[in-house]
Amino acid sequence: MTERELWERYQRHLCVVPSVGLTLDISRMNFGADFLDRMRARTDAAFQAMEALEKGAIANPDEKRRVGHYWLRAPELSPEAGLKADITSMQDAVAAFARDVHAGKVKPAKAAKFTQVLLVGIGGSALGPQLVADALGSHRDPMQVHFLDNTDPDGMDRTLGALGERLSETLTVVISKSGGTKETRNGMLETERAYQQRGLDFGAHAVAVTGDGSELDQYAKKHHWLRTFPMWDWVGGRTSLMSAVGLVPARLQGLDVDGFLAGAKDMDAATRVHDVAKNPAALLALMWFHAGGGKGTKDMVILPYKDRLMLMSKYLQQLVMESLGKELSLDGQVVNQGIAVYGNKGSTDQHAYVQQLREGVNNFFVTFVEVLKDRDGKSMAVEGDNTSGDYLLGFLLGTRRALFEKGRESMTLTVQDVSARTVGALIALYERAVGLYASLVNINAYHQPGVEAGKKAAGRVLELQGKLLAKLQTAKTEARSADQLAQDIGAPDEAETVFKLLEHLSANGDHGVKRSGGERPAEARFQAG
Ligand SMILES: O=P(O)(O)OC[C@H]1O[C@H](O)[C@H](O)[C@@H](O)[C@@H]1O
């Protein structure tokens, strides 16, 4: 294709969304002239399913749940007056609470004001807030936000240690839809202890966002936490950014929550349109289908040329992969669907893996995200008349061209700036695209049955450790091998897991387990000291 033909293809297919100042350019995807027509029946079915979902159908059949994240930014569209009232009263309560915190009306016992937020959560209860905080935050915000999103003890020490003295002015927000996620529970308990060690009453510094009656909800009530904000079963974790999950930290950080919700609402309006050429979410979903043949054979590389959007790929990794990575179709056929997502930011990634994108295995398509506004204020010239921002665009366009020359496909999303409105719009765009794509390939995007297997297996590992420790305590003097100990606890087939547990126990002082003998698993001996 000549440059001239590309220019024409660009103009013909450019999807323009004036309400949020966004364009989607699909000209560098190699779909044929008849592709959109061939997909019409499937696309129409996807639109119908989406319409039903928004009207309150059970769009998540396995869990028999409605899927209501679109109502969070347009409560008037929710199918029942009760839901609408729930959403608006949550929004009002969150805004009022943040106002009181900023004004020092809700204040810590031993400091004048809360100045820090510590968010404890994981997956959908952390990734969205992390993206928003990083994309929109600045050192001028009334509160700085920190995160505990794992059960890594050293990670917790690092974050809690950095807060140090400021723990006395830290408001901890524990977020878990289910209220039973172990990583979050552990982070909460360790945080509670850090407060106690400084003579601070944790409850007076803690807020929960969780489902009614969950373990976390009960714990928060029992320990007289400051507040609990609701999570509902009709909001999925990975689409919960516009529920209290995202709004509590964003309001506390002082971000433009109204703009954020308005951007999403405007994007929702644009992506409800049944005219594919005008609907950027439908086009995205169709391009994903084109790229991977509806089977996810090509990975989605997300390349925003903007530092503030670096966490977008991490956020989309969960949204896309947890939604689309499914074994079964809606009819129960084995389909093993999914699309892998990765990326960080440009031009930084050009100095890392873009070499492979240009010359290596052609198993991906890139989505470039271009932000028109370089910075607040003017830029200096760094070479001739060129600014750093001119370079950023130069690298984006240069890489796009270099990829195209080698037959590697890409799309380009262009936005005006990284504002709350834009970020809200981008989130809404991808939420809709994921939902539409799921219909195109006939899967349930709103459950995650595969996640449970790992959690259950981890539970069994910890049970095994309990038995192992009990055994080691009773056989104190004798050093035994992993094989012997596995036999002792009646789990001879679990010798490998037993060895891994012993290796870990002996590397840490918590249970007094000592290792002796050789380096190889069969030579190692263990005993309680
Ligand atoms: O919010 P929570 O209930 O703590 O869940 C946190 C995360 O954990 C689970 O494993 C799910 O796979 C995610 O979809 C969810 O976002």
The ligand as a Gaussian input file, in Angstrom:
#p B3LYP/6-31G(d) Opt

LIG

0 1
 O      -12.291000      -7.832000      45.524000
 P      -11.962000      -9.211000      45.920000
 O      -13.173000     -10.026000      46.233000
 O      -10.967000      -9.228000      47.052000
 O      -11.297000      -9.922000      44.696000
 C      -10.076000      -9.539000      44.154000
 C       -9.787000     -10.307000      42.894000
 O       -9.608000     -11.654000      43.214000
 C      -10.133000     -12.698000      42.477000
 O       -9.204000     -13.719000      42.458000
 C      -10.692000     -12.462000      41.115000
 O      -10.160000     -13.296000      40.145000
 C      -10.573000     -11.036000      40.669000
 O      -11.520000     -10.813000      39.661000
 C      -10.822000     -10.099000      41.820000
 O      -10.786000      -8.783000      41.357000

